[in-house]
Amino acid sequence: MTAPDKPTTGADALPVLRSLKELAELVERGERLFVRWSRGPEADLEETAVSTDDLTGVSMPGLSANPLDVEPWWQDRSTELWVARRLHDYSHLPREKGPGVRPWVLVGRVAGRGPDNEPLVRDVEPVGWIDEDVIGQAEREVAEQEERWGPLRRER
């Protein structure tokens, strides 16, 4: 696999993953990867490296992230479809959390679970940004499935 493109500017000069295929190949390496939707590693890691429960304001023992590891129950379905699903499930977060929120991939150690049972990750090592076009690819991949899927969302 070729290395993801590396941006030449910006404080978070991380590689950029530009396709579902590229992300799926990274997942297939088996490195315990997670995706986090935020303003990026620099913002997340410069201070406490923890997330806060939006409802109570309680600090949690790590950063909220979602695993990219393919589960055994997925059986022989493609890793690309799995990755598309994982991105699609949380694609609403940039709209909810505001400008500058986008997905990035990291390696880390699970230190607990958040209020939505999501892993809380410590000892974070940023891997790369997920390009906005990959989210579009994920949406198209999901749209091509016979069953209707919808992203996770919280309605009041």
C-alpha positions in Angstrom: 0.0 0.0 0.0 1.3 3.5 -0.7 1.5 5.9 2.2 -1.3 8.4 2.5 -0.6 11.9 1.2 1.0 14.1 3.8 -0.1 17.8 3.9 2.6 20.3 3.6 1.0 22.9 5.8 -0.9 23.1 9.0 -0.3 22.3 12.6 -1.7 18.8 12.2 0.6 17.8 9.4 -0.8 14.2 9.2 -1.2 11.9 6.2 -4.6 12.2 4.5 -6.5 9.0 3.6 -8.2 9.7 0.3 -10.3 6.5 -0.4 -12.3 3.9 1.3 -9.9 1.3 -0.2 -6.9 3.0 1.4 -8.6 3.1 4.8 -9.8 -0.5 4.5 -6.2 -1.6 3.7 -5.0 0.2 6.8 -7.7 -1.6 8.9 -6.7 -4.9 7.4 -3.2 -4.5 8.8 -4.7 -5.2 12.3 -3.3 -2.2 14.2 -6.4 -1.6 16.5 -7.4 1.6 14.8 -10.1 4.0 15.9 -11.8 6.9 14.2 -12.5 10.1 16.1 -14.6 13.1 15.0 -13.2 16.3 16.4 -11.1 19.4 15.5 -8.1 17.1 15.4 -5.2 15.6 17.4 -3.6 18.9 18.1 -6.7 20.2 19.8 -7.5 16.9 21.5 -4.0 16.1 22.8 -2.6 19.5 23.7 -4.2 19.5 27.2 -5.9 16.7 29.0 -6.5 14.2 26.2 -10.0 13.3 27.6 -13.5 13.7 26.4 -16.3 15.3 28.4 -19.8 13.8 28.7 -22.1 16.3 27.0 -25.0 15.7 29.3 -23.3 15.9 32.7 -20.0 17.7 32.0 -18.0 14.9 33.6 -14.5 14.3 32.3 -14.0 10.8 31.1 -10.7 8.8 31.2 -9.9 9.1 27.5 -11.0 10.3 24.1 -14.3 9.2 22.7 -13.6 7.2 19.5 -15.1 4.4 17.5 -13.3 1.2 16.6 -12.5 0.4 13.0 -11.6 -3.3 13.7 -13.8 -5.6 11.6 -16.0 -7.8 13.9 -16.1 -11.5 13.4 -19.9 -11.4 12.9 -19.3 -9.3 9.7 -18.2 -12.6 8.2 -17.0 -12.5 4.5 -18.4 -9.0 3.8 -15.8 -6.5 2.5 -13.7 -4.4 4.8 -14.5 -1.4 2.5 -18.2 -1.8 3.3 -17.4 -2.2 7.0 -15.4 1.0 7.0 -18.1 2.8 5.0 -20.6 1.8 7.7 -18.4 3.0 10.5 -18.0 6.4 8.9 -21.7 6.6 7.9 -22.8 5.8 11.5 -21.3 9.0 12.8 -21.3 11.3 9.7 -23.8 13.6 11.4 -21.2 14.7 14.0 -19.7 17.6 11.9 -23.1 19.1 11.6 -23.8 18.7 15.4 -20.4 19.6 16.7 -19.7 22.6 14.5 -17.1 24.0 12.2 -13.7 22.2 12.0 -15.0 18.8 13.2 -13.8 16.0 10.9 -12.7 12.4 11.2 -9.2 11.2 11.9 -7.7 7.8 12.5 -5.7 6.9 15.6 -4.1 4.0 17.4 -4.7 3.9 21.2 -5.4 1.8 24.3 -9.0 1.5 25.5 -9.2 2.9 29.1 -13.0 2.6 29.6 -16.4 3.2 28.0 -18.3 6.3 27.5 -22.1 6.9 28.0 -22.9 5.5 24.6 -20.7 2.5 25.3 -18.0 3.9 22.9 -14.4 3.2 23.7 -12.5 5.9 25.6 -9.0 5.8 24.2 -5.6 6.8 25.9 -2.0 6.7 24.7 -3.2 8.1 21.4 -1.0 8.1 18.3 -2.6 10.0 15.4 -2.4 8.1 12.1 -4.1 10.3 9.6 -7.0 12.5 8.5 -9.9 11.0 6.6 -10.5 13.2 3.5 -14.0 14.6 3.1 -14.3 12.7 -0.2 -14.0 9.4 1.7 -17.2 10.3 3.6 -18.9 10.8 0.2 -17.6 7.4 -0.9 -19.0 5.9 2.3 -22.4 7.4 1.7 -22.5 6.1 -1.9 -21.4 2.6 -0.7 -24.1 2.5 1.9 -26.7 3.9 -0.6 -25.9 0.9 -2.9 -26.9 -1.6 -0.2 -30.3 -3.3 -0.5 -31.3 -2.5 3.1 -31.9 1.1 4.2 -29.3 2.4 6.7 -29.4 5.6 8.6 -26.6 7.3 10.7 -26.9 7.2 14.4 -28.4 10.5 15.6 -29.8 12.0 18.7 -33.2 13.7 18.4 -34.8 15.6 21.2 
